Amino acid sequence: MIGKLSIQSKLMLMLLAVSISSIIAIAYIGYSSGQQALSQSIFNQLTSLRESKAYQIETYFKNLRSQVQTISEMPSIPNTMREFQEAYQELKQQPVNPEWNNKLKTYYEQEFLPRLAKNVKGTPLLFSYLPKSNTARYLQYHYIANNSNPVGQKQFLQDPMDGSKYSEINQRIQSVYRDFVDEFGYYDMFLIDIDTGDIVYSVDKEADFATNIYDGPYLTSGLASVVREIQKNPSPGFVAVSDFEPYRASYAVPAAFIASPIFDDSGLIGVLAFQISVDEINTVMTGNQNWQRDGLGESGETYLVGEDRKMRSTSRFLIEDPKGYLQAITNYGLPQEEVEHIRQLGTTVFYQEIKTEAVEEALSGQTDTNIGEDYRGVTTLNAYSPLEINGLDWAIIAQINRSEALAPILQFGRRVLFSTSIIVLLVTAIAGFFSHQFVRPIRKLTKGFKQVGAGETDVKVQVKAKDEFRLMAHSFNEMVENLHHQQQLVKEREKENEKLLLSILPEPVANRLKEGEEDIADSFPNVTVLFADLSGFTELCDNLSANEIVAFLNELVIAFDEAAELYGVEKVKTIGSGYMAVSGLSVPRIDHNKRVVDFALEMIRILRSFNRDRNINLKIRIGVNSGEVVAGIIGRSKFIYDLWGDTVNIAHRLQVRGAEDMVQVTEDVYARLTDVYEFKSISDIEIPGKGTIPTWSVSLN
């Protein structure tokens, strides 16, 4: 009987389904509205907190600038600067007892270097940090090595009783400056001779005390950068600021510096600098560790991020639950080396990298709110904005876990779901009998669609009813038949295309082409490139047959390839006796500079072994450079995967101009590995379009 009814009649029975849909829609609208209202309330709260913390941090740095500017212009500061300069110069003629040198060396070997080694990569070398000048050794002996106060309390020694004019001045002002540093939350205070670069005074008397900022062990530090900035802008009232980075004199604890010039009647004579502790920033960002009082509940926090995408304040979760936090960031993929630094130093400043959408937008200058994953992989509600701090490109983020923020609406949703379920069950029970016959054709069609969706294209739907559903079934069957035919044609063409691609390109590149990429080219911001070429190979070829040349070169390249794989370096290509390789391309590596230099030295060892075994005398020239490269497919009829860019050109230029059996490197590679290898400065080379650049070399011992 029902099968003979018209579609209009059947639609009348479907009103029950419409009723159920209406009930569900109303429930969903209520839930969504509640969720939106609650989310907006949380965002408003986070925005208010973000603005409050941003104002406090911006004010804090404004006050720092005002303080250092005001203090540097106080009349007593130039006088003290002059006194220390004169006393420092007098000590240049003061003899240093050999026993003092021994005790100073013992201090560095037993106290300073072991503490520093826990917080840095590699092994710090004694000669890199041991003071070299007579004055520096004299002062560090009396104020550090022979100071009975423990590490961290050396500043409480006011007079070492050496009878020098320097100690007389230090005794007079040490307690005053120490109290000032403690009162205003600084870590340390420095007086630096602008002409010589000597740190003639510091409050804390750490390993940077009495060293030279121009050519000493801390010439690449943030302290050195603010001094150089003042050299470029020698005007009264100028203030220079450096961002937080590990400061080795303070055992690689992240530190920032702020400085202002010191003038007297003769002009610029020195620099007043303060080492900024992260503690004051943490106090502001954590609300003195009262997150709940600030309205952040059990999982909310505010934190700062620098332009390098690394934290500038300590994570709440490290403070409250260090073990759980370290496990969370380990699971989320933070490199184990960075996790270990965070554990050792007890801070996320400079070591916790954050590349969330909120951070990226804030650093690009946007102020907004969003929902996304944070640096632990947890979904959070975020309010973010850039900070207006002169000299620093920072962003501020206020966030709270989504699960905690939306907990009330989830509870409301459960109640709505329960009530809706009861109503739906009642309506379904009433309409069930009438809808049973109506949905039979629909069920058949639905089953057919599911089979098609699962990949079956030989499905047939038979409907006995003589209404519109029979026409739908007929159309469905025609559609499936056409789909089956088209699918067969597509499969045949896919097989032909795949066979053609695989005959031309490697499978990974072919897969990218199949996915729609036309011009395959990738930019890599920081890799290390090596060019090597054999010297004397042409002369050797004159004495060997073609088969012998190919066999020898093949064996040597295989040895190079095996060494490259061992050191995590990728071979790009060989051209005759030339060899090109790269590290950090397919597999990102933090230590790609060291891997390539290690590999280059291994190439020299391999060639020397070949020379001994075959009684020949081949040499090798190697150039190494780091930087940005572009990699991609070149050609149409024949494909080549290659690298190009200034980084590649400079590395090749180094190889061409380099000395034999030495590894020539650029300044970037030298700066990163100067603590690892003993480099020797060599002559600058001319780079077309770039001018001259300095180069260094390293060779096997």
Sequence and secondary structure as in RCSB ss.txt:
>XXXX:A:sequence
MIGKLSIQSKLMLMLLAVSISSIIAIAYIGYSSGQQALSQSIFNQLTSLRESKAYQIETYFKNLRSQVQTISEMP
SIPNTMREFQEAYQELKQQPVNPEWNNKLKTYYEQEFLPRLAKNVKGTPLLFSYLPKSNTARYLQYHYIANNSNP
VGQKQFLQDPMDGSKYSEINQRIQSVYRDFVDEFGYYDMFLIDIDTGDIVYSVDKEADFATNIYDGPYLTSGLAS
VVREIQKNPSPGFVAVSDFEPYRASYAVPAAFIASPIFDDSGLIGVLAFQISVDEINTVMTGNQNWQRDGLGESG
ETYLVGEDRKMRSTSRFLIEDPKGYLQAITNYGLPQEEVEHIRQLGTTVFYQEIKTEAVEEALSGQTDTNIGEDY
RGVTTLNAYSPLEINGLDWAIIAQINRSEALAPILQFGRRVLFSTSIIVLLVTAIAGFFSHQFVRPIRKLTKGFK
QVGAGETDVKVQVKAKDEFRLMAHSFNEMVENLHHQQQLVKEREKENEKLLLSILPEPVANRLKEGEEDIADSFP
NVTVLFADLSGFTELCDNLSANEIVAFLNELVIAFDEAAELYGVEKVKTIGSGYMAVSGLSVPRIDHNKRVVDFA
LEMIRILRSFNRDRNINLKIRIGVNSGEVVAGIIGRSKFIYDLWGDTVNIAHRLQVRGAEDMVQVTEDVYARLTD
VYEFKSISDIEIPGKGTIPTWSVSLN
>XXXX:A:secstr
 GGGS HHHHHHHTHHHHHHHHHHHHHHHHHHHHHHHHHHHHHHHHHHHHHHHHHHHHHHHHHHHHHHHHHHTST
HHHHHHHHHHHHHHHGGGS   HHHHHHHHHHIIIIIHHHHHTTSSS   HHHHS  SHHHHHHHIIIIIT  S 
TT GGG    S   HHHHHHHHHHHHHHHHHHHTTEEEEEEEETTT BEEEESS  TTTT BTTTSTTTTSHHHH
HHHHHHHS  TT  EEEEEEEEGGGTTEEEEEEEEEEEETTEEEEEEEEEE HHHHHHHHTTTT TTTTT TTT 
EEEEEETTSBBSS  HHHHH HHHHHHHHHHHT  HHHHHHHHHHT  TTT B   HHHHHHHTT  EEEEEE T
TS EEEEEEEE  BTTB EEEEEEEEHHHHTHHHHHHHHHHHHHHHHHHHHHHHHHHHHHHHHHHHHHHHHHHHH
HHHTT           SHHHHHHHHHHHHHHHHHHHHHHHHHHHHHHHHHHHTTS HHHHHHHHTT SS EEEEE
EEEEEEEEEESHHHHHHTS HHHHHHHHHHHHHHHHHHHHHTT EEEEEETTEEEEEESSSS  TTHHHHHHHHH
HHHHHHHHHHHHHHT   EEEEEEEEEEEEEEEE SSS EEEEESHHHHHHHHHHHHS TTEEEEEHHHHHHHTT
TS  EEEEEEEETTTEEEEEEEE   
